[in-house]
Amino acid sequence: IIMAHFTDKVNSGEYKTLEDLGNALCTGDHIPFAAAGMPVEEGYLNGFSEEISGFTDGYMFGPMIGAIPFVGYVFTVEDQTKTDEFMNTLNEKADLCWNICTAADEKYSAAVGNTVCFVMCPLSLEEE
């Protein structure tokens, strides 16, 4: 569901910044928790076992309570031809057990143009 929202929102063209897009993705009936977000830069990101690079702009969103195994990101990749490579890097370096007391079940990624969305979450959340 989150990836469908991502695709719809990017294709609508109404979100001019990643912050607006990230905030839109972490609100609504499909997110059953209070969420917050923040800009991110290349380096160690929550949910990854190694540094993440290859993006020009990034925004993270997730629950305000750390016991929920969810983390989401939206990124801008400068070169649209490198979005698949960037998504592969995210999938390879993602650590479903990054959260100390719980673990995510699944990871999802999608791209529209040079905008990439990546989410790790409980299986039940994406299936709703």
C-alpha positions as CSV (number, residue, x, y, z in Angstrom):
1,I,0.0,0.0,0.0
2,I,2.8,2.4,0.8
3,M,4.4,1.9,-2.6
4,A,1.1,2.5,-4.3
5,H,0.7,5.8,-2.3
6,F,4.3,6.7,-3.3
7,T,3.7,6.1,-7.0
8,D,0.4,8.0,-6.9
9,K,1.8,11.0,-5.0
10,V,4.9,11.4,-7.2
11,N,2.9,11.0,-10.4
12,S,0.4,13.7,-9.2
13,G,3.2,16.2,-9.2
14,E,1.7,18.0,-6.2
15,Y,4.7,17.4,-3.9
16,K,7.5,19.7,-4.6
17,T,10.0,18.6,-1.9
18,L,10.9,15.2,-0.5
19,E,9.9,16.4,3.0
20,D,6.3,17.1,1.7
21,L,6.3,13.7,0.0
22,G,7.7,11.8,3.0
23,N,5.2,13.5,5.4
24,A,2.4,12.6,3.0
25,L,3.5,9.0,2.9
26,C,3.6,8.7,6.7
27,T,0.1,10.0,7.4
28,G,-3.3,8.6,6.6
29,D,-5.2,5.4,7.4
30,H,-2.5,3.1,6.0
31,I,-0.1,4.2,8.8
32,P,-1.4,2.9,12.2
33,F,1.0,4.9,14.3
34,A,2.1,8.5,15.0
35,A,5.0,9.2,12.6
36,A,7.7,11.9,12.2
37,G,10.3,12.6,9.7
38,M,13.6,14.3,9.1
39,P,16.0,15.1,6.3
40,V,19.0,12.7,5.9
41,E,22.4,12.9,4.3
42,E,24.7,10.3,2.9
43,G,26.3,8.1,5.6
44,Y,24.9,5.7,8.2
45,L,21.1,5.6,8.0
46,N,18.7,4.0,10.4
47,G,18.1,0.4,9.2
48,F,21.2,-0.1,7.2
49,S,24.4,-2.1,8.1
50,E,26.7,0.1,5.9
51,E,26.8,3.7,4.8
52,I,24.4,4.7,2.1
53,S,25.5,7.1,-0.7
54,G,24.4,7.9,-4.2
55,F,21.6,10.3,-3.5
56,T,21.4,14.1,-3.6
57,D,18.5,14.5,-1.3
58,G,16.9,12.2,1.3
59,Y,14.1,12.2,3.8
60,M,13.4,9.5,6.5
61,F,10.0,8.8,8.1
62,G,9.0,6.4,10.8
63,P,7.1,5.9,14.1
64,M,7.7,8.1,17.1
65,I,7.9,4.9,19.2
66,G,11.1,2.9,18.5
67,A,9.5,-0.5,19.3
68,I,7.6,-0.5,15.9
69,P,9.8,-2.1,13.2
70,F,9.2,0.4,10.5
71,V,11.4,2.9,8.7
72,G,10.8,4.6,5.4
73,Y,12.9,6.8,3.1
74,V,12.4,8.9,0.0
75,F,15.5,9.8,-2.0
76,T,16.4,11.8,-5.1
77,V,19.0,10.2,-7.3
78,E,20.8,12.7,-9.5
79,D,21.1,10.4,-12.5
80,Q,17.8,8.7,-13.3
81,T,19.7,5.9,-15.1
82,K,21.1,4.9,-11.7
83,T,17.9,4.4,-9.8
84,D,17.9,0.6,-10.2
85,E,21.5,0.4,-9.0
86,F,20.6,2.6,-6.0
87,M,17.6,0.5,-5.1
88,N,19.8,-2.6,-5.3
89,T,22.2,-1.0,-2.9
90,L,19.4,-0.2,-0.5
91,N,18.1,-3.8,-0.6
92,E,21.6,-5.3,-0.1
93,K,22.6,-3.1,2.8
94,A,19.2,-3.1,4.6
95,D,19.2,-4.9,8.0
96,L,15.7,-6.1,8.9
97,C,16.9,-6.5,12.5
98,W,18.2,-3.0,12.9
99,N,15.6,-2.3,15.7
100,I,17.0,-3.6,19.0
101,C,13.8,-5.2,20.3
102,T,11.8,-6.1,17.1
103,A,12.5,-6.9,13.4
104,A,10.8,-5.8,10.2
105,D,9.4,-8.6,8.0
106,E,9.8,-7.1,4.6
107,K,11.5,-4.4,2.6
108,Y,10.0,-2.7,-0.4
109,S,11.4,-0.3,-2.9
110,A,10.0,1.6,-5.9
111,A,11.1,4.4,-8.2
112,V,9.3,7.0,-10.3
113,G,11.8,8.9,-12.4
114,N,14.7,9.8,-10.2
115,T,12.7,9.6,-6.9
116,V,13.1,6.4,-4.9
117,C,11.1,5.1,-2.0
118,F,12.4,2.4,0.4
119,V,10.5,1.0,3.3
120,M,11.1,-1.8,5.9
121,C,8.0,-2.8,7.8
122,P,5.9,-5.5,9.4
123,L,4.3,-7.7,6.8
124,S,0.8,-6.8,7.9
125,L,1.4,-3.1,7.3
126,E,2.2,-3.3,3.6
127,E,-0.6,-5.9,3.0
128,E,-3.4,-3.8,4.4
